[in-house]
Amino acid sequence: MANTQSAIKAARKTVRLTLRNKALKTRLKTLHKGLDAAVKSGDAAAAKAAGRAYLSAMDKAVKSGVVHRNAASRAKSHAAKYVLAK
């Protein structure tokens, strides 16, 4: 149990930020699955749109500190190669 005022506030903050991070990461996974499905379907326009949405969401996750910029850069690179290869 938190012992000081600052520890109590930190515990509240951790709960709030954990929920935000979980929501963003879940959204990223969903968008990635959508990108995967669009690429496998063979529809170039849908794959491009899904890729754009995924890359945008990844950039926003980096901006808010949920995903490390190098991890996002790697994921974006893989996604771009995936879309171009199919």
VENJO-V960812 format. One line per field, one symbol per residue. psi: psi as a letter, one per 30 degrees, with the letter a starting at -180 (. if undefined). burial: # if it has 9 or more other ideal C-beta (glycine too) atoms within 8 Angstrom, else .. A space follows every 10 residues. Layout:
psi: ???
burial: ???
This chain:
psi: kkfleeeeee eeeeeeeeee eeeeeeeeee eeeeeeeeef fgjeeeeeee eeeeeeeeee eeefgekkee eeeeeeeeee eeeef.
burial: ......##.# #........# #..##.##.. ##.######. .....##### #.###.#### ##...##... .#..##..## .##...
